[in-house]
């Protein structure tokens, strides 16, 4: 049950209402965008909600239990806050979406109708459609740890404990899904493989392969424009193997995998009179 402020409840019971919807989108960078279906801008908690921005939502589907509530947001790319290049680059991916019901004559009279995250976004010919997933979709994400050979920590996080250094470089050549960069002559082949290539301190992509010559291959072509002379930052990559953790990073004590865990062949094996059967690794 939603908690509707008494002042808004009185307004609803008056028989004549001045209500509108306000959509607030908070990007992963912290930037906040606001849109409203009212014909004048609305200011709410320091966010200005742009009027007539071509931003609308479908009917909200709600259900009991843990199934995911969802709706779609759609509109024309006619707002200065909505940019096709940024949509293409993924700047809006997994942004937080809040849908407010607001009395536009007194914005203090409002309640939060729905909160979720932006899911899949599609667009074309100046029009976009974005899936809005309810908070229950977070319950579908993997939780906990897996018993596996590889490490399940992220290089540089608190569980890993390794201090990752950003290495500056300059782009000297641009191809469809690879670059040449200067400034990496001190690093051997594959030092940055599976690492991160960061542009302008905001957008980043995973490195598919790094060569000592300075060539950096990506998994997919970039969805935004870069130019020769642009400055980038690179972070070392890790393949999550114990040997890499110990030899490349000297961080074996913090390895978060199980490199000595017996495999399926050992687990499925049966006792044999010819074997030692002491529980240790076979072969």
Backbone as CSV, one residue per row, in Angstrom:
resi,resn,N_x,N_y,N_z,CA_x,CA_y,CA_z,C_x,C_y,C_z
1,UNK,0.846,-1.198,0.000,0.000,0.000,0.000,0.879,1.244,0.000
2,UNK,0.572,2.180,-0.881,1.382,3.387,-0.985,0.994,4.395,0.091
3,UNK,2.014,5.112,0.567,1.802,6.150,1.571,1.592,7.472,0.849
4,UNK,0.334,7.902,0.735,0.007,9.152,0.050,-0.086,10.261,1.084
5,UNK,0.663,11.347,0.909,0.612,12.456,1.869,-0.820,12.964,2.058
6,UNK,-1.188,13.355,3.295,-2.552,13.850,3.556,-2.955,15.004,2.646
7,UNK,-2.018,15.907,2.368,-2.361,17.051,1.517,-2.730,16.601,0.111
8,UNK,-2.010,15.602,-0.415,-2.327,15.079,-1.744,-3.619,14.273,-1.701
9,UNK,-3.854,13.568,-0.617,-5.092,12.812,-0.480,-6.297,13.753,-0.507
10,UNK,-6.175,14.877,0.159,-7.256,15.873,0.140,-7.470,16.417,-1.266
11,UNK,-6.370,16.620,-1.976,-6.460,17.099,-3.357,-7.172,16.066,-4.236
12,UNK,-6.866,14.798,-4.054,-7.503,13.747,-4.836,-8.993,13.650,-4.548
13,UNK,-9.364,13.893,-3.305,-10.766,13.786,-2.904,-11.572,15.033,-3.237
14,UNK,-10.882,16.072,-3.720,-11.586,17.320,-4.008,-12.476,17.215,-5.246
15,UNK,-12.148,16.233,-6.118,-12.945,16.070,-7.328,-12.354,16.770,-8.526
16,UNK,-11.495,17.763,-8.304,-10.808,18.477,-9.391,-9.317,18.420,-9.107
17,UNK,-8.581,17.754,-9.969,-7.157,17.546,-9.701,-6.288,18.193,-10.774
18,UNK,-5.061,18.495,-10.387,-4.056,19.035,-11.310,-2.806,18.155,-11.190
19,UNK,-2.909,16.969,-11.740,-1.851,15.974,-11.587,-1.092,15.755,-12.887
20,UNK,0.138,15.332,-12.750,0.954,14.966,-13.907,1.925,13.862,-13.479
21,UNK,2.549,13.250,-14.463,3.599,12.267,-14.197,4.958,12.936,-14.367
22,UNK,5.887,12.606,-13.489,7.256,13.084,-13.588,8.192,11.878,-13.580
23,UNK,9.047,11.820,-14.581,10.017,10.739,-14.713,11.406,11.287,-14.399
24,UNK,12.063,10.704,-13.401,13.435,11.103,-13.092,14.359,9.925,-13.398
25,UNK,15.395,10.182,-14.209,16.369,9.157,-14.600,17.722,9.556,-14.025
26,UNK,18.278,8.699,-13.188,19.589,8.943,-12.593,20.600,8.015,-13.254
27,UNK,21.529,8.587,-14.015,22.527,7.801,-14.719,23.575,7.275,-13.740
28,UNK,24.346,6.300,-14.202,25.387,5.728,-13.338,26.429,6.772,-12.951
29,UNK,26.584,7.804,-13.767,27.524,8.883,-13.463,26.993,9.819,-12.386
30,UNK,25.718,9.674,-12.010,25.100,10.557,-11.030,24.269,11.667,-11.658
31,UNK,24.388,11.860,-12.954,23.606,12.884,-13.652,22.125,12.543,-13.595
32,UNK,21.297,13.552,-13.339,19.855,13.360,-13.222,19.138,14.057,-14.377
33,UNK,18.211,13.332,-15.027,17.393,13.878,-16.108,15.937,13.823,-15.679
34,UNK,15.170,14.862,-16.009,13.764,14.902,-15.618,12.858,15.197,-16.799
35,UNK,11.688,14.503,-16.840,10.706,14.693,-17.904,9.318,14.642,-17.288
36,UNK,8.402,15.398,-17.854,7.028,15.396,-17.367,6.057,15.467,-18.538
37,UNK,4.851,14.913,-18.335,3.826,15.000,-19.369,2.973,16.262,-19.211
38,UNK,3.340,17.128,-18.241,2.665,18.414,-18.097,3.167,19.362,-19.186
39,UNK,2.391,20.436,-19.453,2.780,21.367,-20.521,3.696,22.484,-20.036
40,UNK,4.093,22.454,-18.756,5.042,23.407,-18.203,6.067,22.631,-17.378
41,UNK,7.303,23.139,-17.272,8.308,22.445,-16.456,7.868,22.349,-14.998
42,UNK,8.282,21.273,-14.338,7.995,21.048,-12.924,9.320,20.834,-12.215
43,UNK,9.503,21.481,-11.060,10.727,21.331,-10.274,10.409,20.503,-9.043
44,UNK,11.192,19.421,-8.856,10.953,18.505,-7.744,12.291,18.102,-7.147
45,UNK,12.497,18.424,-5.871,13.728,18.063,-5.151,14.979,18.476,-5.917
46,UNK,14.963,19.665,-6.475,16.135,20.181,-7.158,16.279,19.729,-8.595
47,UNK,15.410,18.834,-9.056,15.450,18.372,-10.447,14.384,19.090,-11.254
48,UNK,14.776,19.664,-12.388,13.820,20.307,-13.282,13.330,19.282,-14.292
49,UNK,12.018,19.060,-14.321,11.419,18.079,-15.220,10.933,18.797,-16.478
50,UNK,11.537,18.433,-17.582,11.281,19.101,-18.855,9.891,18.762,-19.365
51,UNK,9.171,19.768,-19.827,7.808,19.591,-20.328,7.815,19.220,-21.804
52,UNK,6.840,18.423,-22.208,6.617,18.084,-23.608,7.905,17.610,-24.292
53,UNK,8.608,16.695,-23.612,9.876,16.207,-24.149,9.696,14.965,-25.006
54,UNK,8.445,14.566,-25.236,8.212,13.369,-26.020,8.515,12.094,-25.261
55,UNK,8.465,12.173,-23.930,8.794,11.028,-23.077,7.508,10.514,-22.445
56,UNK,7.106,9.293,-22.775,5.866,8.730,-22.262,6.103,7.305,-21.795
57,UNK,5.151,6.787,-21.034,5.262,5.422,-20.533,4.008,4.625,-20.824
58,UNK,4.197,3.304,-20.968,3.053,2.430,-21.186,2.389,2.130,-19.850
59,UNK,1.344,1.338,-19.909,0.666,0.895,-18.699,1.623,0.082,-17.833
60,UNK,1.569,0.305,-16.516,2.433,-0.415,-15.590,1.783,-1.739,-15.223
61,UNK,2.521,-2.833,-15.384,2.033,-4.155,-15.025,2.621,-4.543,-13.678
62,UNK,1.776,-4.734,-12.676,2.224,-5.114,-11.352,1.689,-6.488,-11.000
63,UNK,2.413,-7.172,-10.133,1.982,-8.505,-9.717,2.482,-8.772,-8.317
64,UNK,1.859,-9.730,-7.647,2.315,-10.124,-6.330,3.469,-11.111,-6.469
65,UNK,4.108,-11.417,-5.349,5.217,-12.357,-5.400,6.484,-11.687,-5.892
66,UNK,7.400,-12.488,-6.427,8.700,-11.990,-6.841,8.840,-11.852,-8.351
67,UNK,7.752,-11.988,-9.096,7.838,-11.776,-10.537,8.133,-10.301,-10.807
68,UNK,8.774,-10.029,-11.940,9.277,-8.686,-12.235,8.174,-7.820,-12.835
69,UNK,7.908,-6.681,-12.189,7.007,-5.686,-12.766,7.761,-4.948,-13.866
70,UNK,7.045,-4.552,-14.907,7.740,-3.869,-15.987,6.805,-2.952,-16.746
71,UNK,7.398,-2.057,-17.504,6.687,-1.173,-18.427,7.700,-0.713,-19.446
72,UNK,7.253,0.064,-20.409,8.158,0.616,-21.407,8.043,2.128,-21.423
73,UNK,9.179,2.782,-21.537,9.226,4.221,-21.740,9.607,4.466,-23.189
74,UNK,8.927,5.375,-23.829,9.218,5.642,-25.228,9.059,7.133,-25.512
75,UNK,9.560,7.526,-26.650,9.416,8.919,-27.027,10.312,9.286,-28.192
76,UNK,10.221,10.553,-28.572,11.042,11.074,-29.663,12.313,11.691,-29.087
77,UNK,13.382,11.602,-29.846,14.657,12.159,-29.402,14.703,13.661,-29.707
78,UNK,13.704,14.371,-29.196,13.652,15.803,-29.459,14.058,16.626,-28.250
79,UNK,14.293,15.961,-27.122,14.748,16.661,-25.937,16.255,16.839,-25.994
80,UNK,16.737,17.982,-25.509,18.165,18.204,-25.447,18.857,17.274,-24.465
81,UNK,18.075,16.660,-23.546,18.655,15.749,-22.559,18.797,14.326,-23.088
82,UNK,18.125,14.025,-24.197,18.180,12.694,-24.795,19.000,12.776,-26.069
83,UNK,20.094,12.053,-26.090,21.016,12.128,-27.209,21.212,10.739,-27.797
84,UNK,21.016,10.615,-29.103,21.116,9.314,-29.759,22.508,8.711,-29.599
85,UNK,23.538,9.555,-29.669,24.901,9.049,-29.532,25.127,8.469,-28.136
86,UNK,24.548,9.126,-27.120,24.722,8.629,-25.750,23.911,7.359,-25.530
87,UNK,22.735,7.274,-26.135,21.976,6.027,-26.074,22.771,4.891,-26.703
88,UNK,23.359,5.177,-27.855,24.134,4.181,-28.580,25.362,3.750,-27.791
89,UNK,25.966,4.688,-27.069,27.176,4.395,-26.300,26.885,3.696,-24.983
90,UNK,25.605,3.600,-24.608,25.258,2.896,-23.380,25.274,3.751,-22.127
91,UNK,25.291,5.081,-22.282,25.343,5.945,-21.105,24.100,5.817,-20.223
92,UNK,22.977,5.380,-20.818,21.731,5.283,-20.055,21.473,3.867,-19.531
93,UNK,22.357,2.918,-19.837,22.143,1.535,-19.414,22.088,1.430,-17.893
94,UNK,21.114,0.685,-17.402,20.939,0.396,-15.978,20.778,1.665,-15.141
95,UNK,20.283,2.731,-15.753,19.996,3.943,-14.985,18.794,3.704,-14.068
96,UNK,18.755,4.409,-12.956,17.632,4.315,-12.019,16.490,5.191,-12.527
97,UNK,15.283,4.638,-12.552,14.109,5.365,-13.024,13.106,5.501,-11.887
98,UNK,12.648,6.717,-11.641,11.591,6.973,-10.656,10.412,7.606,-11.382
99,UNK,9.218,7.113,-11.099,7.996,7.661,-11.693,7.155,8.252,-10.567
100,UNK,6.963,9.555,-10.598,6.246,10.273,-9.557,4.899,10.749,-10.083
101,UNK,3.913,10.744,-9.217,2.619,11.362,-9.488,2.600,12.657,-8.688
102,UNK,2.489,13.794,-9.389,2.736,15.089,-8.767,1.587,16.056,-9.047
103,UNK,1.245,16.832,-8.041,0.337,17.972,-8.233,1.190,19.122,-8.762
104,UNK,1.036,19.459,-10.050,1.924,20.444,-10.641,1.729,21.853,-10.075
105,UNK,0.625,22.095,-9.390,0.434,23.395,-8.742,1.196,23.488,-7.422
106,UNK,1.457,22.340,-6.804,2.207,22.284,-5.550,3.006,20.983,-5.552
107,UNK,4.273,21.063,-5.996,5.079,19.856,-6.185,5.372,19.119,-4.889
108,UNK,5.116,19.735,-3.735,5.296,19.024,-2.464,4.240,17.938,-2.287
109,UNK,3.168,18.025,-3.069,2.122,17.001,-3.036,2.423,15.976,-4.128
110,UNK,3.077,14.901,-3.742,3.435,13.872,-4.723,3.666,12.553,-4.005
111,UNK,3.678,11.478,-4.777,4.072,10.181,-4.237,4.775,9.384,-5.331
112,UNK,5.627,8.492,-4.899,6.419,7.679,-5.816,5.580,6.488,-6.276
113,UNK,5.276,6.446,-7.572,4.475,5.362,-8.125,5.293,4.103,-8.377
114,UNK,6.497,4.283,-8.904,7.290,3.130,-9.308,8.765,3.509,-9.344
115,UNK,9.616,2.536,-9.041,11.058,2.736,-9.130,11.676,1.475,-9.709
116,UNK,12.622,1.641,-10.600,13.261,0.485,-11.221,14.508,0.904,-11.964
117,UNK,14.906,0.078,-12.930,16.105,0.346,-13.720,15.777,0.241,-15.206
118,UNK,16.506,1.023,-15.998,16.386,0.895,-17.445,17.027,-0.410,-17.886
119,UNK,16.304,-1.150,-18.717,16.834,-2.383,-19.270,17.258,-2.173,-20.707
120,UNK,16.731,-2.994,-21.593,17.113,-2.917,-23.006,16.556,-1.655,-23.647
121,UNK,17.388,-0.963,-24.399,16.998,0.266,-25.103,17.171,0.042,-26.597
122,UNK,16.132,0.345,-27.365,16.214,0.290,-28.824,15.778,1.633,-29.386
123,UNK,16.292,1.963,-30.558,15.961,3.262,-31.140,16.180,3.224,-32.647
124,UNK,15.646,4.244,-33.293,15.802,4.387,-34.729,14.939,5.505,-35.249
125,UNK,15.426,6.211,-36.255,14.675,7.297,-36.892,14.167,8.323,-35.882
126,UNK,15.034,8.693,-34.929,14.676,9.728,-33.976,13.707,9.295,-32.899
127,UNK,13.486,8.006,-32.736,12.539,7.500,-31.749,13.217,6.400,-30.940
128,UNK,12.915,6.322,-29.646,13.519,5.292,-28.812,12.447,4.597,-27.968
129,UNK,12.749,3.384,-27.533,11.921,2.628,-26.602,12.838,1.985,-25.573
130,UNK,12.537,2.184,-24.301,13.373,1.657,-23.227,12.538,0.799,-22.289
131,UNK,13.054,-0.362,-21.957,12.398,-1.241,-20.994,12.714,-0.750,-19.578
132,UNK,11.700,-0.645,-18.744,11.884,-0.274,-17.343,11.568,-1.489,-16.489
133,UNK,12.570,-2.004,-15.799,12.406,-3.204,-14.992,12.188,-2.830,-13.536
134,UNK,11.242,-3.500,-12.892,10.989,-3.272,-11.480,12.156,-3.738,-10.626
135,UNK,12.157,-3.320,-9.359,13.259,-3.666,-8.466,13.383,-5.164,-8.244
136,UNK,12.295,-5.915,-8.468,12.352,-7.366,-8.254,13.313,-8.052,-9.215
137,UNK,13.683,-7.373,-10.332,14.595,-8.027,-11.277,15.973,-8.252,-10.655
138,UNK,16.296,-7.485,-9.598,17.572,-7.689,-8.925,17.644,-9.054,-8.252
139,UNK,16.455,-9.638,-7.945,16.434,-10.957,-7.337,16.845,-12.046,-8.320
140,UNK,16.825,-11.716,-9.620,17.234,-12.687,-10.637,18.741,-12.697,-10.868
141,UNK,19.463,-11.762,-10.233,20.895,-11.695,-10.429,21.606,-12.708,-9.534
142,UNK,22.685,-13.316,-10.027,23.419,-14.299,-9.208,23.922,-13.680,-7.913
143,UNK,23.750,-14.393,-6.818,24.220,-13.945,-5.508,25.095,-15.033,-4.893
144,UNK,25.936,-14.626,-3.968,26.778,-15.601,-3.303,27.996,-15.974,-4.131
145,UNK,28.677,-17.023,-3.721,29.906,-17.449,-4.372,29.741,-18.828,-5.000
146,UNK,30.564,-19.094,-6.011,30.602,-20.389,-6.666,31.923,-21.074,-6.339
147,UNK,31.860,-22.383,-6.104,33.078,-23.152,-5.937,33.610,-23.475,-7.336
148,UNK,34.710,-22.808,-7.705,35.245,-22.951,-9.052,36.753,-22.707,-9.024
149,UNK,37.413,-23.139,-10.100,38.862,-22.964,-10.176,39.236,-21.487,-10.228
150,UNK,38.499,-20.723,-11.039,38.839,-19.322,-11.251,38.457,-18.431,-10.084
151,UNK,39.127,-17.284,-9.997,38.847,-16.294,-8.955,37.536,-15.578,-9.270
152,UNK,36.731,-15.303,-8.238,35.465,-14.605,-8.461,35.505,-13.159,-7.985
153,UNK,36.699,-12.647,-7.684,36.847,-11.232,-7.334,37.142,-10.422,-8.595
154,UNK,36.895,-9.136,-8.523,37.254,-8.224,-9.597,38.631,-7.636,-9.294
155,UNK,39.484,-7.596,-10.305,40.827,-7.079,-10.106,40.762,-5.660,-9.533
156,UNK,41.371,-5.487,-8.362,41.424,-4.173,-7.743,40.365,-3.915,-6.694
157,UNK,39.365,-4.825,-6.547,38.337,-4.573,-5.531,38.871,-4.949,-4.141
158,UNK,38.050,-4.745,-3.114,38.509,-4.956,-1.743,38.848,-6.412,-1.462
159,UNK,38.172,-7.342,-2.129,38.449,-8.755,-1.916,39.738,-9.167,-2.611
160,UNK,40.019,-8.552,-3.728,41.258,-8.834,-4.456,42.460,-8.233,-3.725
161,UNK,42.341,-6.975,-3.339,43.395,-6.321,-2.575,44.542,-5.771,-3.392
162,UNK,44.538,-6.024,-4.706,45.617,-5.514,-5.559,45.311,-4.070,-5.958
163,UNK,46.319,-3.222,-5.925,46.143,-1.822,-6.317,46.341,-1.686,-7.818
164,UNK,45.272,-1.369,-8.524,45.327,-1.245,-9.982,45.794,0.161,-10.355
165,UNK,46.741,0.227,-11.275,47.284,1.503,-11.727,46.750,1.834,-13.116
166,UNK,46.289,3.067,-13.288,45.863,3.536,-14.605,47.089,3.961,-15.410
167,UNK,47.241,3.398,-16.588,48.380,3.703,-17.451,47.912,4.627,-18.582
168,UNK,48.442,5.842,-18.665,48.003,6.772,-19.723,48.608,6.402,-21.072
169,UNK,47.855,6.658,-22.112,48.318,6.398,-23.472,47.608,7.349,-24.427
170,UNK,48.135,7.440,-25.642,47.566,8.297,-26.678,47.234,7.446,-27.894
171,UNK,46.039,7.606,-28.446,45.637,6.860,-29.635,46.393,7.394,-30.853
172,UNK,47.047,6.476,-31.578,47.814,6.873,-32.768,47.193,6.362,-34.061
173,UNK,46.278,5.377,-33.959,45.588,4.866,-35.144,44.269,4.264,-34.702
174,UNK,43.239,4.422,-35.525,41.894,3.936,-35.210,41.412,3.029,-36.325
175,UNK,40.975,1.821,-35.946,40.349,0.892,-36.893,38.970,0.540,-36.368
176,UNK,38.279,-0.380,-37.040,36.889,-0.671,-36.681,36.754,-1.147,-35.241
177,UNK,37.564,-2.102,-34.832,37.476,-2.586,-33.457,38.862,-2.801,-32.849
178,UNK,39.802,-1.928,-33.219,41.130,-1.973,-32.613,41.791,-0.610,-32.730
179,UNK,42.835,-0.412,-31.925,43.561,0.854,-31.904,45.054,0.569,-31.863
180,UNK,45.819,1.569,-32.243,47.229,1.619,-31.891,47.378,2.756,-30.896
181,UNK,48.132,2.504,-29.821,48.337,3.541,-28.813,49.819,3.627,-28.485
182,UNK,50.246,4.806,-28.101,51.627,5.015,-27.685,51.699,4.996,-26.160
183,UNK,52.884,4.705,-25.630,53.075,4.751,-24.188,53.042,3.407,-23.496
184,UNK,52.993,2.288,-24.272,52.895,0.962,-23.663,54.120,0.097,-23.934
185,UNK,55.218,0.712,-24.329,56.409,-0.064,-24.712,56.998,-0.846,-23.544
186,UNK,56.691,-0.450,-22.318,57.254,-1.134,-21.152,56.476,-2.386,-20.769
187,UNK,55.383,-2.670,-21.474,54.509,-3.783,-21.087,54.553,-4.885,-22.142
188,UNK,54.628,-6.125,-21.675,54.680,-7.282,-22.558,53.315,-7.590,-23.165
189,UNK,53.318,-8.477,-24.169,52.067,-8.954,-24.762,51.101,-9.431,-23.673
190,UNK,49.829,-9.093,-23.845,48.726,-9.573,-23.010,48.682,-8.973,-21.612
191,UNK,49.557,-8.004,-21.315,49.478,-7.395,-19.981,48.112,-6.746,-19.753
192,UNK,47.543,-6.127,-20.791,46.242,-5.454,-20.653,45.096,-6.293,-21.223
193,UNK,45.380,-7.513,-21.703,44.312,-8.377,-22.193,43.312,-8.660,-21.077
194,UNK,42.030,-8.513,-21.371,40.916,-8.626,-20.412,40.854,-7.442,-19.449
195,UNK,41.681,-6.452,-19.692,41.639,-5.258,-18.858,40.633,-4.244,-19.369
196,UNK,40.794,-3.009,-18.921,39.823,-1.952,-19.222,40.509,-0.818,-19.964
197,UNK,39.856,-0.359,-21.021,40.284,0.826,-21.770,39.258,1.911,-21.507
198,UNK,39.715,3.013,-20.945,38.808,4.069,-20.501,39.005,5.336,-21.320
199,UNK,37.881,5.936,-21.733,37.896,7.148,-22.539,37.338,8.312,-21.725
200,UNK,38.079,9.397,-21.648,37.605,10.647,-21.030,37.139,10.448,-19.590
201,UNK,37.611,9.418,-18.932,37.245,9.197,-17.537,35.811,8.774,-17.321
202,UNK,35.060,8.458,-18.409,33.646,8.123,-18.269,33.334,6.776,-18.918
203,UNK,33.500,6.674,-20.230,33.161,5.449,-20.936,34.338,4.489,-20.918
204,UNK,34.030,3.220,-20.802,35.092,2.225,-20.776,34.633,0.964,-21.493
205,UNK,35.597,0.205,-22.022,35.325,-1.042,-22.717,36.357,-2.077,-22.278
206,UNK,36.020,-3.350,-22.489,36.933,-4.433,-22.143,37.881,-4.711,-23.309
207,UNK,39.139,-4.914,-22.988,40.166,-5.174,-23.994,40.183,-6.667,-24.324
208,UNK,40.073,-6.987,-25.600,40.101,-8.383,-26.034,41.526,-8.924,-26.077
209,UNK,42.439,-8.128,-26.608,43.827,-8.570,-26.724,44.742,-7.358,-26.784
210,UNK,45.864,-7.453,-26.097,46.860,-6.379,-26.105,48.183,-6.943,-26.600
211,UNK,48.870,-6.165,-27.443,50.165,-6.560,-27.993,51.223,-5.546,-27.571
212,UNK,52.437,-6.038,-27.358,53.524,-5.155,-26.933,53.791,-4.041,-27.936
213,UNK,53.417,-4.243,-29.191,53.607,-3.222,-30.226,52.747,-1.984,-29.985
214,UNK,51.747,-2.104,-29.094,50.848,-0.987,-28.825,49.470,-1.177,-29.415
215,UNK,49.258,-2.288,-30.088,47.938,-2.557,-30.655,47.001,-3.082,-29.564
216,UNK,45.776,-2.571,-29.564,44.753,-2.979,-28.606,43.504,-3.381,-29.374
217,UNK,43.107,-4.639,-29.272,41.907,-5.134,-29.944,40.736,-5.158,-28.968
218,UNK,39.549,-4.823,-29.470,38.331,-4.832,-28.671,37.427,-5.973,-29.120
219,UNK,36.454,-6.320,-28.285,35.517,-7.384,-28.639,34.530,-6.930,-29.706
220,UNK,34.133,-5.660,-29.639,33.142,-5.128,-30.583,33.560,-3.726,-31.011
221,UNK,33.110,-3.275,-32.164,33.373,-1.885,-32.567,32.756,-0.915,-31.563
222,UNK,33.407,0.198,-31.343,32.890,1.208,-30.431,31.602,1.825,-30.980
223,UNK,30.739,2.224,-30.073,29.488,2.867,-30.458,29.553,4.375,-30.264
224,UNK,30.743,4.881,-30.086,30.948,6.328,-30.008,32.252,6.653,-30.731
225,UNK,32.438,7.924,-31.029,33.553,8.349,-31.877,34.801,8.645,-31.057
226,UNK,35.932,8.116,-31.505,37.230,8.474,-30.939,38.140,8.887,-32.100
227,UNK,39.164,9.657,-31.787,40.030,10.204,-32.818,41.496,10.010,-32.465
228,UNK,42.329,10.024,-33.481,43.776,9.999,-33.259,44.152,11.208,-32.407
229,UNK,44.952,10.982,-31.392,45.356,12.051,-30.484,44.582,12.071,-29.186
230,UNK,43.481,11.311,-29.105,42.701,11.248,-27.861,43.494,10.538,-26.772
231,UNK,43.384,11.040,-25.561,44.039,10.417,-24.415,43.147,9.326,-23.835
232,UNK,43.729,8.198,-23.459,43.001,7.086,-22.861,43.776,6.574,-21.653
233,UNK,43.105,5.758,-20.851,43.725,5.094,-19.711,43.507,3.597,-19.849
234,UNK,44.511,2.818,-19.497,44.400,1.367,-19.552,44.659,0.772,-18.166
235,UNK,43.924,-0.288,-17.866,44.140,-1.029,-16.640,44.509,-2.466,-16.993
236,UNK,45.408,-3.043,-16.228,45.853,-4.414,-16.466,44.677,-5.377,-16.427
237,UNK,44.811,-6.490,-17.140,43.759,-7.496,-17.173,44.154,-8.739,-16.401
238,UNK,43.161,-9.508,-15.995,43.390,-10.733,-15.241,42.480,-11.825,-15.783
239,UNK,43.039,-13.028,-16.001,42.228,-14.141,-16.511,41.662,-15.023,-15.398
240,UNK,41.816,-14.570,-14.136,41.221,-15.229,-12.967,41.877,-16.558,-12.597
241,UNK,43.055,-16.833,-13.145,43.735,-18.087,-12.841,44.762,-17.885,-11.721
242,UNK,44.983,-18.929,-10.929,45.890,-18.850,-9.784,47.314,-18.546,-10.235
243,UNK,47.744,-19.136,-11.331,49.095,-18.892,-11.817,49.294,-17.430,-12.194
244,UNK,48.274,-16.814,-12.791,48.353,-15.389,-13.135,48.419,-14.533,-11.888
245,UNK,47.597,-14.883,-10.910,47.538,-14.113,-9.657,48.898,-14.118,-8.956
246,UNK,49.585,-15.263,-8.984,50.854,-15.375,-8.275,52.021,-14.798,-9.066
247,UNK,52.075,-15.039,-10.371,53.236,-14.604,-11.149,53.107,-13.183,-11.671
248,UNK,51.918,-12.782,-12.116,51.743,-11.455,-12.702,51.542,-10.385,-11.634
249,UNK,50.773,-10.721,-10.590,50.413,-9.709,-9.594,51.002,-9.980,-8.212
250,UNK,51.657,-11.125,-8.021,52.217,-11.493,-6.700,51.161,-11.348,-5.616
251,UNK,49.971,-11.846,-5.915,48.821,-11.637,-5.030,48.121,-12.955,-4.701
252,UNK,48.864,-14.061,-4.776,48.264,-15.368,-4.572,47.577,-15.529,-3.240
253,UNK,48.036,-14.810,-2.205,47.424,-14.942,-0.885,45.976,-14.471,-0.877
254,UNK,45.615,-13.599,-1.819,44.245,-13.084,-1.892,43.418,-13.747,-2.990
255,UNK,43.939,-14.808,-3.592,43.199,-15.483,-4.667,41.864,-15.999,-4.139
256,UNK,40.777,-15.708,-4.871,39.431,-16.032,-4.397,38.802,-17.190,-5.165
257,UNK,39.619,-18.082,-5.676,39.117,-19.289,-6.309,39.579,-20.515,-5.541
258,UNK,39.384,-21.687,-6.132,39.739,-22.955,-5.489,40.569,-23.773,-6.480
259,UNK,41.850,-23.401,-6.646,42.662,-24.015,-7.695,42.973,-25.493,-7.454
260,UNK,42.821,-25.964,-6.228,43.137,-27.358,-5.926,41.870,-28.199,-5.727
261,UNK,40.752,-27.663,-6.098,39.502,-28.396,-5.973,39.490,-29.574,-6.946
262,UNK,39.133,-30.775,-6.505,39.109,-31.932,-7.420,38.054,-31.749,-8.499
263,UNK,38.350,-32.248,-9.684,37.428,-32.118,-10.799,36.353,-33.188,-10.793
264,UNK,35.489,-33.147,-11.818,34.379,-34.097,-11.891,34.855,-35.541,-11.995
265,UNK,35.991,-35.753,-12.681,36.472,-37.117,-12.838,36.831,-37.734,-11.488
266,UNK,37.373,-36.926,-10.580,37.718,-37.431,-9.253,36.460,-37.671,-8.422
267,UNK,35.518,-36.723,-8.504,34.295,-36.838,-7.706,33.497,-38.074,-8.111
268,UNK,33.482,-38.384,-9.412,32.690,-39.512,-9.898,33.418,-40.857,-9.798
269,UNK,34.713,-40.809,-9.473,35.483,-42.056,-9.419,35.052,-42.919,-8.232
270,UNK,35.254,-44.205,-8.355,34.927,-45.140,-7.277,36.218,-45.676,-6.681
271,UNK,36.130,-46.206,-5.469,37.310,-46.748,-4.803,37.834,-47.951,-5.565
272,UNK,39.144,-48.082,-5.550,39.787,-49.193,-6.234,40.865,-49.787,-5.337
273,UNK,40.960,-51.105,-5.340,41.960,-51.773,-4.508,43.374,-51.456,-4.970
274,UNK,43.524,-51.029,-6.224,44.833,-50.735,-6.755,45.289,-49.325,-6.446
275,UNK,44.361,-48.460,-5.971,44.700,-47.065,-5.673,45.016,-46.877,-4.201
276,UNK,45.644,-45.735,-3.903,45.984,-45.416,-2.510,44.742,-45.090,-1.704
277,UNK,43.770,-44.427,-2.340,42.495,-44.062,-1.688,42.722,-43.265,-0.398
278,UNK,43.617,-42.270,-0.493,43.873,-41.424,0.676,43.192,-40.065,0.584
279,UNK,42.343,-39.869,-0.449,41.593,-38.626,-0.572,42.341,-37.528,-1.286
280,UNK,43.602,-37.746,-1.630,44.366,-36.721,-2.329,44.097,-36.763,-3.830
281,UNK,44.669,-35.784,-4.535,44.452,-35.691,-5.966,45.035,-36.915,-6.681
282,UNK,44.301,-37.456,-7.621,44.795,-38.625,-8.376,45.611,-38.187,-9.572
283,UNK,46.486,-39.059,-9.998,47.279,-38.779,-11.193,48.333,-37.754,-10.927
